[in-house]
Amino acid sequence: MANILKSLFGGKATKKVKGNRGPNINENPVSSNSQKARILAYMMEGNSITPLEALNLCGSLRLGARIADLKEDGWPIESKWVITNTGKRVKSYSLYPIDQTKIGK
């Protein structure tokens, strides 16, 4: 598999990431972090997000990977299947509601 990745990405090294998700083929981790921050900010406003919304919001083609990163960071994210206007079934992600009265206790 490493040879395939090298041939696809010009021989650039890949980096193993946390968990079982395999190598991170994004050569620019700043982009991943930026996408993650924008997705989190969007969800913190009370929105849920689908892959198409993530693409439009921050250019992310790998919403599932960014959600996994956020979960690894400890964010309480829930997912559910939704049906789009075209009849496609996709995952929608949102933050679990947080009881503000229990923060800091």
Contacts in CASP RR format, 6 or more apart in sequence:
PFRMAT RR
TARGET T0000
AUTHOR 0000-0000-0000
METHOD contacts of the structure
MODEL  1
MANILKSLFGGKATKKVKGNRGPNINENPVSSNSQKARILAYMMEGNSIT
PLEALNLCGSLRLGARIADLKEDGWPIESKWVITNTGKRVKSYSLYPIDQ
TKIGK
2 14 0 8 1.000
2 23 0 8 1.000
5 14 0 8 1.000
5 23 0 8 1.000
5 25 0 8 1.000
6 12 0 8 1.000
9 25 0 8 1.000
9 27 0 8 1.000
12 27 0 8 1.000
14 23 0 8 1.000
14 24 0 8 1.000
14 25 0 8 1.000
15 23 0 8 1.000
15 24 0 8 1.000
15 29 0 8 1.000
16 22 0 8 1.000
16 23 0 8 1.000
16 24 0 8 1.000
17 23 0 8 1.000
17 24 0 8 1.000
18 72 0 8 1.000
19 72 0 8 1.000
21 65 0 8 1.000
21 68 0 8 1.000
24 32 0 8 1.000
26 32 0 8 1.000
26 62 0 8 1.000
32 65 0 8 1.000
32 66 0 8 1.000
32 69 0 8 1.000
34 58 0 8 1.000
35 54 0 8 1.000
35 58 0 8 1.000
35 59 0 8 1.000
35 60 0 8 1.000
35 66 0 8 1.000
36 66 0 8 1.000
36 69 0 8 1.000
36 70 0 8 1.000
38 57 0 8 1.000
38 58 0 8 1.000
39 49 0 8 1.000
39 54 0 8 1.000
39 57 0 8 1.000
39 58 0 8 1.000
39 60 0 8 1.000
39 63 0 8 1.000
39 66 0 8 1.000
39 67 0 8 1.000
39 70 0 8 1.000
40 70 0 8 1.000
40 75 0 8 1.000
42 49 0 8 1.000
42 53 0 8 1.000
42 57 0 8 1.000
43 49 0 8 1.000
43 77 0 8 1.000
43 93 0 8 1.000
43 94 0 8 1.000
43 95 0 8 1.000
44 95 0 8 1.000
46 94 0 8 1.000
46 95 0 8 1.000
47 94 0 8 1.000
48 92 0 8 1.000
48 93 0 8 1.000
48 94 0 8 1.000
49 57 0 8 1.000
49 63 0 8 1.000
49 92 0 8 1.000
49 93 0 8 1.000
49 94 0 8 1.000
50 63 0 8 1.000
50 82 0 8 1.000
50 84 0 8 1.000
50 90 0 8 1.000
50 91 0 8 1.000
50 92 0 8 1.000
50 93 0 8 1.000
51 61 0 8 1.000
51 63 0 8 1.000
51 64 0 8 1.000
51 90 0 8 1.000
51 91 0 8 1.000
52 84 0 8 1.000
52 90 0 8 1.000
54 60 0 8 1.000
54 63 0 8 1.000
54 66 0 8 1.000
55 61 0 8 1.000
55 63 0 8 1.000
60 66 0 8 1.000
63 91 0 8 1.000
63 93 0 8 1.000
64 91 0 8 1.000
64 93 0 8 1.000
67 77 0 8 1.000
67 79 0 8 1.000
67 93 0 8 1.000
70 77 0 8 1.000
71 77 0 8 1.000
75 95 0 8 1.000
76 95 0 8 1.000
76 96 0 8 1.000
76 98 0 8 1.000
77 93 0 8 1.000
77 94 0 8 1.000
77 95 0 8 1.000
77 96 0 8 1.000
78 93 0 8 1.000
78 94 0 8 1.000
78 95 0 8 1.000
78 96 0 8 1.000
79 91 0 8 1.000
79 92 0 8 1.000
79 93 0 8 1.000
80 91 0 8 1.000
80 92 0 8 1.000
81 89 0 8 1.000
81 90 0 8 1.000
81 91 0 8 1.000
81 92 0 8 1.000
82 89 0 8 1.000
82 90 0 8 1.000
82 91 0 8 1.000
82 92 0 8 1.000
83 89 0 8 1.000
84 90 0 8 1.000
END
